[in-house]
């Protein structure tokens, strides 16, 4: 579950950066670079061609990664009542990236 939250947080934030400037690289926070799980997620995304890594901890979304993110459903969890509850993906921006 933690892996999926990190992955979705990365994709969410990188997609926002990609929409502003597709050529801009984003610097991961020290906390993220030091996390073996986060490094595994970045490596998986890189190996699948969704993320490009300039140097360790400096990444950007590829066009293929952007298409993947845009084709996924919105990060909501639906309850029986039909009301949507937002996921914590936007909150991960503070954990995953430096300002």
C-alpha positions as CSV (number, residue, x, y, z in Angstrom):
1,X,0.0,0.0,0.0
2,X,2.8,2.4,0.9
3,X,4.4,1.7,-2.5
4,X,1.2,2.6,-4.3
5,X,0.9,5.8,-2.4
6,X,4.4,6.8,-3.3
7,X,3.9,5.9,-6.9
8,X,0.6,7.8,-7.2
9,X,2.1,10.8,-5.4
10,X,5.1,10.8,-7.8
11,X,2.9,10.5,-10.8
12,X,0.4,13.2,-9.6
13,X,3.1,15.8,-8.9
14,X,5.2,15.0,-12.0
15,X,2.1,15.3,-14.2
16,X,1.4,18.8,-12.7
17,X,5.0,19.8,-13.4
18,X,4.8,18.3,-16.9
19,X,1.7,20.4,-17.7
20,X,3.5,23.5,-16.7
21,X,6.8,22.6,-18.6
22,X,7.4,19.2,-20.0
23,X,11.2,19.7,-20.0
24,X,11.4,20.7,-16.3
25,X,13.1,18.2,-14.0
26,X,11.8,18.0,-10.4
27,X,14.2,17.5,-7.4
28,X,13.1,14.8,-4.9
29,X,13.4,15.7,-1.2
30,X,16.3,14.2,0.8
31,X,13.7,12.1,2.7
32,X,12.6,10.6,-0.5
33,X,16.1,10.0,-1.9
34,X,17.0,8.3,1.4
35,X,14.0,6.0,1.2
36,X,14.8,2.6,-0.3
37,X,11.1,2.1,-1.2
38,X,10.8,5.4,-3.0
39,X,14.0,4.7,-4.9
40,X,12.5,1.3,-5.9
41,X,9.4,3.1,-7.2
42,X,11.4,5.6,-9.2
43,X,13.5,2.8,-10.6
44,X,10.4,0.9,-11.7
45,X,8.9,4.0,-13.3
46,X,12.2,4.7,-15.1
47,X,12.6,1.1,-16.3
48,X,9.0,1.1,-17.6
49,X,9.8,4.4,-19.5
50,X,7.4,6.6,-17.5
51,X,10.1,8.7,-15.8
52,X,13.4,10.1,-16.9
53,X,16.2,10.6,-14.3
54,X,18.8,13.3,-15.0
55,X,20.8,12.3,-11.9
56,X,19.8,10.5,-8.7
57,X,16.9,12.3,-7.2
58,X,16.2,14.6,-10.2
59,X,13.4,13.3,-12.4
60,X,10.7,14.3,-14.9
61,X,7.7,12.5,-16.5
62,X,8.1,11.3,-20.0
63,X,5.3,11.7,-22.6
64,X,4.5,8.0,-22.1
65,X,4.3,8.6,-18.3
66,X,2.0,11.6,-18.8
67,X,-0.3,9.5,-21.0
68,X,-0.4,6.8,-18.4
69,X,-1.3,9.2,-15.7
70,X,-4.0,11.0,-17.7
71,X,-5.7,7.7,-18.7
72,X,-5.9,6.5,-15.0
73,X,-9.1,7.2,-13.1
74,X,-9.1,10.1,-10.6
75,X,-7.6,9.3,-7.2
76,X,-10.9,8.9,-5.3
77,X,-12.2,6.2,-3.1
78,X,-16.0,5.7,-3.5
79,X,-18.1,4.8,-0.5
80,X,-21.4,3.0,-0.5
81,X,-23.2,6.4,-0.2
82,X,-21.9,7.5,-3.5
83,X,-19.9,10.3,-2.1
84,X,-16.2,10.6,-3.1
85,X,-13.4,10.9,-0.6
86,X,-10.2,12.4,-1.8
87,X,-7.1,10.2,-1.6
88,X,-3.9,11.5,0.0
89,X,-1.9,11.8,-3.2
90,X,-1.8,15.7,-3.2
91,X,-0.6,15.5,0.4
92,X,2.3,13.4,-0.7
93,X,3.8,16.3,-2.6
94,X,5.3,17.6,0.7
95,X,6.8,14.2,1.4
96,X,8.1,13.4,-2.0
97,X,9.4,16.7,-3.4
98,X,11.3,19.7,-2.3
99,X,9.7,23.1,-2.7
